[in-house]
Amino acid sequence: MAIEVGTKLEGKVTGITHFGAFVDLSGGVTGLVHISEIADNYVKDVNDHLKINDVVTVKVINVDKDGKIGLSIKQTVDKPAEAPRPPRAPRPDRPTSGGRDGDRPSGGGGGGGGFNRDRGGRNFKPPVGKASFEDKVSRFLKDSEERISSLKKNTEGKRGGRGAKRM
């Protein structure tokens, strides 16, 4: 009997290991049911699901050139079609304009209370009115100086030598 991918067969469990179970199909042909193909839920121990000499229905999922046969028990069970998920309700603190980009406020990612996060992960509150160019530049300089001083504090402590600068 030729074993083809996709066929369902009955076999007897002949060996159990920590990574799966060996199943004798017919005529001395043996295949492996990997631990991930035993059940739909998480399988910690194969012995909890299978015993030696159990008769199981398996589906052939692959046949290698060197004769190794991959089997699955969980693919033999016909699952009922899942009902589609209901649409999610819009969040009250977010705009409901169309498209994926419109689902999130600008600023790099969420945060409640009217605050957004910049790329450094810090909260900032956007100005209410139109900011002038000078305001934007001064805010940028202040933020930049804070970042540089923070970097200097963190790196000087890791250099060793009591914070002395290297030449």
C-alpha positions as a Markdown table, in Angstrom:
| # | Residue | x | y | z |
|---|---|---|---|---|
| 1 | Met | 0.0 | 0.0 | 0.0 |
| 2 | Ala | 1.4 | 3.4 | -1.0 |
| 3 | Ile | 1.3 | 6.0 | 1.7 |
| 4 | Glu | 0.4 | 9.4 | 0.3 |
| 5 | Val | 0.2 | 12.8 | 1.9 |
| 6 | Gly | -3.3 | 13.7 | 3.0 |
| 7 | Thr | -4.6 | 10.1 | 3.5 |
| 8 | Lys | -6.2 | 9.1 | 6.8 |
| 9 | Leu | -5.1 | 5.7 | 8.2 |
| 10 | Glu | -5.5 | 3.7 | 11.3 |
| 11 | Gly | -2.4 | 2.6 | 13.2 |
| 12 | Lys | -1.2 | 1.3 | 16.5 |
| 13 | Val | 1.0 | 3.2 | 18.9 |
| 14 | Thr | 4.3 | 1.3 | 19.2 |
| 15 | Gly | 6.5 | 3.7 | 21.0 |
| 16 | Ile | 6.3 | 6.9 | 23.0 |
| 17 | Thr | 9.1 | 9.5 | 23.4 |
| 18 | His | 9.3 | 13.0 | 24.9 |
| 19 | Phe | 8.9 | 14.5 | 21.4 |
| 20 | Gly | 6.0 | 12.3 | 20.1 |
| 21 | Ala | 4.7 | 8.8 | 19.4 |
| 22 | Phe | 5.6 | 6.2 | 16.8 |
| 23 | Val | 2.6 | 4.6 | 15.1 |
| 24 | Asp | 2.7 | 1.3 | 13.1 |
| 25 | Leu | 0.6 | 1.9 | 10.0 |
| 26 | Ser | 0.6 | -1.5 | 8.2 |
| 27 | Gly | 3.1 | -3.9 | 6.7 |
| 28 | Gly | 5.9 | -2.7 | 9.1 |
| 29 | Val | 5.7 | 0.9 | 8.0 |
| 30 | Thr | 6.1 | 3.3 | 11.0 |
| 31 | Gly | 5.5 | 7.0 | 11.2 |
| 32 | Leu | 6.0 | 9.7 | 13.9 |
| 33 | Val | 3.2 | 11.8 | 15.4 |
| 34 | His | 5.1 | 14.9 | 16.7 |
| 35 | Ile | 4.0 | 16.2 | 20.1 |
| 36 | Ser | 2.6 | 19.3 | 18.4 |
| 37 | Glu | 0.3 | 17.2 | 16.2 |
| 38 | Ile | -1.3 | 15.1 | 19.0 |
| 39 | Ala | -4.0 | 17.5 | 20.2 |
| 40 | Asp | -5.3 | 21.1 | 19.6 |
| 41 | Asn | -4.4 | 22.1 | 23.1 |
| 42 | Tyr | -0.9 | 22.2 | 24.7 |
| 43 | Val | 0.6 | 18.8 | 25.2 |
| 44 | Lys | 3.1 | 18.7 | 28.1 |
| 45 | Asp | 3.5 | 15.0 | 28.2 |
| 46 | Val | 2.6 | 12.5 | 25.4 |
| 47 | Asn | 1.7 | 9.9 | 28.0 |
| 48 | Asp | -1.2 | 12.0 | 29.1 |
| 49 | His | -2.8 | 11.5 | 25.7 |
| 50 | Leu | -1.5 | 8.2 | 24.3 |
| 51 | Lys | -0.6 | 4.8 | 25.6 |
| 52 | Ile | 1.3 | 2.0 | 23.9 |
| 53 | Asn | -1.0 | -0.3 | 21.8 |
| 54 | Asp | -3.6 | 2.4 | 21.4 |
| 55 | Val | -5.3 | 2.3 | 18.0 |
| 56 | Val | -5.4 | 5.8 | 16.6 |
| 57 | Thr | -6.6 | 7.4 | 13.4 |
| 58 | Val | -3.8 | 9.5 | 11.8 |
| 59 | Lys | -3.4 | 11.7 | 8.8 |
| 60 | Val | -0.2 | 11.6 | 6.7 |
| 61 | Ile | 1.2 | 15.1 | 6.6 |
| 62 | Asn | 4.5 | 14.5 | 5.0 |
| 63 | Val | 6.7 | 11.8 | 3.5 |
| 64 | Asp | 10.4 | 12.5 | 3.3 |
| 65 | Lys | 12.8 | 11.1 | 0.6 |
| 66 | Asp | 14.6 | 9.0 | 3.2 |
| 67 | Gly | 11.3 | 7.3 | 4.1 |
| 68 | Lys | 10.3 | 9.2 | 7.3 |
| 69 | Ile | 6.6 | 9.6 | 7.6 |
| 70 | Gly | 5.1 | 12.6 | 9.5 |
| 71 | Leu | 1.7 | 11.9 | 11.0 |
| 72 | Ser | -1.0 | 14.0 | 12.7 |
| 73 | Ile | -3.8 | 13.0 | 15.1 |
| 74 | Lys | -5.2 | 16.5 | 15.5 |
| 75 | Gln | -5.8 | 17.0 | 11.8 |
| 76 | Thr | -8.0 | 14.0 | 11.6 |
| 77 | Val | -10.7 | 15.6 | 13.8 |
| 78 | Asp | -13.0 | 17.8 | 11.7 |
| 79 | Lys | -13.4 | 21.1 | 13.4 |
| 80 | Pro | -16.6 | 23.1 | 13.1 |
| 81 | Ala | -16.3 | 26.3 | 11.2 |
| 82 | Glu | -15.6 | 29.2 | 13.6 |
| 83 | Ala | -18.1 | 31.9 | 13.7 |
| 84 | Pro | -16.7 | 35.3 | 12.5 |
| 85 | Arg | -15.8 | 37.7 | 15.3 |
| 86 | Pro | -18.1 | 40.5 | 15.9 |
| 87 | Pro | -16.6 | 44.0 | 15.0 |
| 88 | Arg | -14.9 | 45.7 | 17.9 |
| 89 | Ala | -16.6 | 48.7 | 19.4 |
| 90 | Pro | -14.7 | 52.0 | 18.9 |
| 91 | Arg | -12.8 | 53.3 | 21.9 |
| 92 | Pro | -14.2 | 56.6 | 23.2 |
| 93 | Asp | -10.8 | 58.3 | 23.5 |
| 94 | Arg | -9.8 | 57.7 | 19.9 |
| 95 | Pro | -11.1 | 59.2 | 16.6 |
| 96 | Thr | -13.2 | 57.0 | 14.5 |
| 97 | Ser | -12.1 | 58.0 | 11.0 |
| 98 | Gly | -11.6 | 55.3 | 8.4 |
| 99 | Gly | -8.4 | 53.4 | 7.7 |
| 100 | Arg | -5.8 | 51.9 | 9.9 |
| 101 | Asp | -3.8 | 55.1 | 10.2 |
| 102 | Gly | -6.9 | 57.0 | 11.3 |
| 103 | Asp | -7.5 | 54.6 | 14.2 |
| 104 | Arg | -4.6 | 56.0 | 16.2 |
| 105 | Pro | -3.7 | 59.5 | 17.3 |
| 106 | Ser | -0.5 | 60.9 | 15.9 |
| 107 | Gly | 2.6 | 60.9 | 18.0 |
| 108 | Gly | 3.9 | 57.3 | 17.9 |
| 109 | Gly | 1.6 | 55.4 | 20.1 |
| 110 | Gly | -1.2 | 55.9 | 22.5 |
| 111 | Gly | -1.3 | 57.0 | 26.1 |
| 112 | Gly | -4.3 | 58.2 | 27.9 |
| 113 | Gly | -5.4 | 61.6 | 29.3 |
| 114 | Gly | -4.7 | 63.6 | 26.2 |
| 115 | Phe | -0.9 | 62.8 | 26.3 |
| 116 | Asn | 1.0 | 61.3 | 23.5 |
| 117 | Arg | 4.4 | 59.6 | 23.6 |
| 118 | Asp | 7.4 | 60.8 | 21.5 |
| 119 | Arg | 9.9 | 58.3 | 20.2 |
| 120 | Gly | 11.8 | 58.3 | 23.5 |
| 121 | Gly | 8.8 | 57.1 | 25.3 |
| 122 | Arg | 8.3 | 60.4 | 27.2 |
| 123 | Asn | 4.9 | 62.0 | 27.5 |
| 124 | Phe | 4.3 | 65.4 | 26.0 |
| 125 | Lys | 1.2 | 67.5 | 25.7 |
| 126 | Pro | 0.7 | 69.0 | 22.3 |
| 127 | Pro | 0.2 | 72.8 | 22.4 |
| 128 | Val | -3.4 | 74.0 | 22.2 |
| 129 | Gly | -2.8 | 76.9 | 19.8 |
| 130 | Lys | -0.5 | 77.3 | 16.8 |
| 131 | Ala | 3.1 | 77.3 | 18.0 |
| 132 | Ser | 5.5 | 79.7 | 16.4 |
| 133 | Phe | 8.7 | 78.5 | 14.8 |
| 134 | Glu | 10.7 | 80.0 | 17.7 |
| 135 | Asp | 8.6 | 78.0 | 20.2 |
| 136 | Lys | 9.2 | 74.8 | 18.3 |
| 137 | Val | 13.0 | 75.4 | 18.1 |
| 138 | Ser | 13.3 | 76.3 | 21.8 |
| 139 | Arg | 11.3 | 73.2 | 22.8 |
| 140 | Phe | 13.5 | 71.0 | 20.5 |
| 141 | Leu | 16.7 | 72.5 | 22.0 |
| 142 | Lys | 15.5 | 71.9 | 25.6 |
| 143 | Asp | 14.5 | 68.3 | 24.8 |
| 144 | Ser | 17.8 | 67.7 | 23.0 |
| 145 | Glu | 19.9 | 69.1 | 25.9 |
| 146 | Glu | 17.9 | 66.9 | 28.3 |
| 147 | Arg | 18.6 | 63.8 | 26.2 |
| 148 | Ile | 22.3 | 64.6 | 25.9 |
| 149 | Ser | 22.8 | 65.2 | 29.6 |
| 150 | Ser | 20.9 | 61.9 | 30.4 |
| 151 | Leu | 23.2 | 60.0 | 28.0 |
| 152 | Lys | 26.3 | 61.5 | 29.5 |
| 153 | Lys | 25.2 | 60.6 | 33.0 |
| 154 | Asn | 24.5 | 57.0 | 32.0 |
| 155 | Thr | 27.7 | 56.5 | 30.0 |
| 156 | Glu | 30.2 | 58.1 | 32.3 |
| 157 | Gly | 29.2 | 55.8 | 35.1 |
| 158 | Lys | 29.9 | 52.8 | 33.0 |
| 159 | Arg | 33.4 | 53.8 | 31.9 |
| 160 | Gly | 34.9 | 53.3 | 35.3 |
| 161 | Gly | 37.5 | 55.5 | 37.0 |
| 162 | Arg | 35.1 | 57.6 | 39.1 |
| 163 | Gly | 33.6 | 59.4 | 36.1 |
| 164 | Ala | 36.8 | 60.9 | 34.9 |
| 165 | Lys | 36.7 | 61.9 | 31.2 |
| 166 | Arg | 39.0 | 60.0 | 28.9 |
| 167 | Met | 41.2 | 61.7 | 26.4 |
